[in-house]
Amino acid sequence: MNRYGLTIAVPRGALLTETLDALEAIDVDAREVRENDRKLLFGDVGIVTMRPSDVPTYVEAGAADIGIAGKDVLMEQSERQVFELLDLGYGPCKMVVASVAGPDAAEEALRRLGVVRVATKYPRIAAAHFERTGRQAEIVEVKGSVELAPLTGLVEAIVDLTATGTTLRENGLVIREEIARSTARLISNRVAHRVKAAAIDEVVERLRGV
């Protein structure tokens, strides 16, 4: 177990390297995690690794005391009963509405039909955005490359997360709107936040100084 006596949920994928850098900066030994990309549970140092979208689930259930998750994940899973403790600042991305370059097919669909079809991996964020802006949208949830959907005529627009916009540009798409900005956040289990308050507060303060 690490010096804080906490179980930490760590997301694999884009945030992994910077998350391990941050943990090592506060004296959590992450060497084994870096060296083993197949193993998931590192009990000796109190780290469990998983898909980014699973972090709030494990933290809410108490299988982890604290975790690191992108703000996009927390927005999409807003029903999760976790505390957001700290904006860690790394992994910056934007949640955007995009469509094929040229005349905006989404605006044209709204003008002609009163409804726009939108493909996304973030159905709750997308639905809330269009509802909040007073537009009717048919949300199509996809699991693979969301950029394909408007190119094949499945939808007129997409809602997706982008860091640089390169993938959108390479597929002939342009950003039409920005919905929100996302960075990595430290979250905690609500019970652990009380029972292990001193340890969690120490982690927060030390990460704030990183």
C-alpha positions in Angstrom: 0.0 0.0 0.0 1.2 3.5 -0.7 2.2 6.0 2.1 -1.4 7.4 2.2 -3.2 4.1 2.8 -5.5 4.9 -0.1 -6.6 2.8 -3.1 -6.2 5.0 -6.2 -8.2 4.4 -9.5 -6.0 5.3 -12.5 -7.3 5.7 -16.0 -5.4 3.9 -18.8 -5.1 5.7 -22.2 -4.4 9.3 -22.8 -4.2 10.4 -19.2 -2.1 7.5 -17.9 1.5 8.9 -18.3 0.7 12.3 -16.8 -1.3 10.7 -14.0 1.6 8.4 -13.1 4.0 11.4 -13.2 1.7 13.3 -10.8 1.5 10.3 -8.4 5.2 9.8 -8.4 5.7 13.5 -7.6 3.8 12.9 -4.4 5.8 9.8 -3.5 3.5 7.0 -4.9 5.6 4.4 -6.5 4.2 3.8 -10.0 7.2 2.0 -11.6 5.5 -1.3 -11.8 2.4 0.3 -13.5 4.7 1.8 -16.2 6.5 -1.5 -16.8 3.4 -3.7 -17.1 0.7 -2.7 -19.6 -1.3 -5.9 -19.1 -1.6 -6.1 -15.3 -4.6 -4.1 -13.8 -4.3 -4.4 -10.0 -1.1 -3.2 -8.2 -2.0 -4.0 -4.6 1.4 -3.3 -3.2 1.2 0.4 -4.1 -2.6 0.8 -3.9 -3.2 1.4 -7.6 -5.9 -0.1 -9.8 -5.9 0.7 -13.5 -9.0 0.7 -15.8 -10.8 2.2 -18.7 -11.3 6.0 -18.1 -15.1 5.7 -18.1 -14.9 3.1 -15.3 -13.1 5.3 -12.8 -16.2 7.1 -11.4 -17.9 3.7 -11.0 -15.1 2.2 -8.9 -14.8 5.3 -6.8 -18.5 5.7 -6.2 -18.7 2.0 -5.1 -15.8 2.3 -2.8 -13.6 -0.1 -4.7 -11.2 2.9 -4.8 -10.9 5.7 -2.3 -9.8 8.3 -4.9 -9.3 8.4 -8.7 -8.4 10.5 -11.6 -11.0 11.1 -14.4 -11.4 13.6 -17.2 -14.0 16.2 -16.7 -15.7 14.9 -19.9 -16.3 11.5 -18.1 -17.6 13.3 -15.0 -20.0 15.4 -17.1 -21.3 12.3 -19.0 -21.7 10.4 -15.7 -23.1 13.3 -13.6 -25.3 10.9 -11.6 -22.2 9.4 -9.9 -22.0 10.1 -6.2 -18.4 11.2 -6.0 -16.7 14.4 -4.8 -14.6 16.4 -7.3 -11.7 17.6 -5.3 -9.1 19.2 -7.6 -8.6 20.3 -11.2 -5.2 18.7 -12.0 -4.8 20.8 -15.1 -3.3 18.2 -17.5 -5.0 16.4 -20.4 -6.7 19.5 -21.8 -9.4 18.8 -24.4 -12.5 20.5 -25.8 -16.0 19.0 -26.2 -17.2 20.3 -29.5 -20.0 20.2 -32.1 -18.5 19.5 -35.6 -19.7 18.9 -39.1 -18.4 18.5 -42.6 -16.6 21.6 -43.9 -18.6 24.0 -46.1 -22.2 25.0 -45.6 -23.3 23.7 -42.1 -25.5 20.6 -42.7 -26.7 20.8 -39.1 -28.0 24.3 -39.5 -29.6 23.3 -42.8 -31.3 20.3 -41.2 -32.6 22.5 -38.4 -34.0 25.0 -40.8 -35.6 22.5 -43.1 -36.7 19.8 -40.7 -36.6 21.4 -37.3 -34.3 18.5 -36.0 -30.7 17.6 -36.4 -29.1 14.1 -36.2 -26.0 14.1 -34.0 -23.6 11.1 -33.5 -21.6 10.9 -30.3 -20.0 8.8 -27.6 -21.3 11.3 -25.1 -25.2 11.1 -25.5 -26.0 12.9 -22.2 -23.6 15.8 -22.9 -24.9 16.1 -26.4 -28.6 15.9 -25.5 -28.2 18.5 -22.7 -26.3 20.9 -25.0 -28.9 20.9 -27.7 -31.8 21.1 -25.2 -30.1 24.0 -23.4 -29.7 25.9 -26.6 -33.3 25.3 -27.7 -32.6 22.9 -30.6 -34.2 19.6 -31.2 -31.6 16.8 -31.8 -31.8 13.1 -32.5 -28.9 11.6 -30.7 -27.2 8.6 -32.3 -24.8 6.8 -29.9 -21.7 5.3 -31.6 -18.9 3.3 -30.2 -16.2 3.6 -32.9 -14.9 6.5 -34.9 -17.5 9.1 -34.6 -16.0 11.1 -37.5 -17.3 8.5 -39.9 -21.0 9.2 -39.1 -21.4 12.6 -41.0 -19.2 11.4 -43.9 -21.6 8.6 -44.6 -24.7 10.6 -44.2 -25.8 8.9 -41.0 -26.0 12.3 -39.2 -25.5 16.0 -39.9 -23.2 16.7 -37.0 -21.1 15.1 -34.2 -20.3 15.9 -30.6 -16.9 14.7 -29.7 -13.8 15.4 -27.5 -10.7 16.8 -29.3 -7.3 17.9 -28.1 -5.9 19.5 -31.2 -8.6 19.1 -33.8 -6.2 17.2 -36.1 -8.4 14.1 -36.5 -11.4 16.3 -37.3 -9.4 18.2 -40.0 -8.0 15.0 -41.5 -11.6 13.8 -42.0 -12.8 17.0 -43.5 -14.7 18.2 -40.4 -14.7 21.6 -38.8 -15.6 22.7 -35.3 -18.9 24.7 -35.2 -19.3 25.1 -31.4 -17.4 24.5 -28.2 -19.5 22.9 -25.5 -17.0 22.6 -22.6 -13.3 22.3 -21.7 -12.0 19.2 -20.0 -8.9 18.4 -17.9 -8.0 15.6 -15.5 -9.8 15.9 -12.1 -9.1 14.2 -8.7 -12.3 12.6 -7.3 -13.0 10.8 -4.1 -15.5 8.3 -2.6 -17.9 10.2 -0.3 -17.5 7.8 2.6 -13.7 7.7 2.2 -13.7 11.5 2.1 -14.9 11.4 5.8 -13.2 8.3 7.1 -9.9 9.0 5.4 -10.1 12.8 5.4 -6.5 13.4 6.6 -4.9 11.2 4.0 -7.1 12.6 1.2 -6.5 16.2 2.2 -2.8 15.5 2.2 -3.0 14.1 -1.4 -5.0 17.1 -2.5 -2.6 19.6 -1.0 0.5 17.8 -2.4 -1.0 17.5 -5.9 -2.0 21.2 -5.8 1.7 21.9 -5.3 2.9 19.7 -8.2 
